[in-house]
Amino acid sequence: MIRKAFLMFVAPDQHAEYKRRHDQLWPEMARVLREHGAHNYSIFLDPATSQLFGYVEIEDEARWDTIASTEVCRRWWAYMQDIMRTNPDGSPVSVPLESVFHLA
C-alpha cells in the first residue's frame, strides 16, 4: 500500500459547507475512488488556516492518477470549485507532502 498525504485549501467562510458536501459524498464518487484503489481516505481541516490535510492509501500510482480523467471526478471538481482554491483545469490546488516518519 502506498501512503499519500497532501494539503488543499478551503475558503475561510466555507468550512461548514465543505464538511456538508463531504458528509453527502456522491455514491458514484465513492465508487470511483474505490475503483481507483483508494483506501483509508481522510481529510482534516485546520480552521485557523483553512488548510485541509488529506491522507489516502492507494494500491498503485498509475491507477490513482487516472481518476482525474473520469467524468465523475471532473463533476466533483466543478461542484467544489466555488469553495476551494483550484487550478486552471478545475482541480483543487494540492500540495504533496513528503513522508518523513512512519511507525507501523
Secondary structure, DSSP 8 states (H G I E B T S, - for coil): -EEEEEEEEB-GGGHHHHHHHHHT--HHHHHHHHHTTEEEEEEEEETTTTEEEEEEEES-HHHHHGGGGSHHHHHHHHHHTTTB-B-TTS-B--EE--------
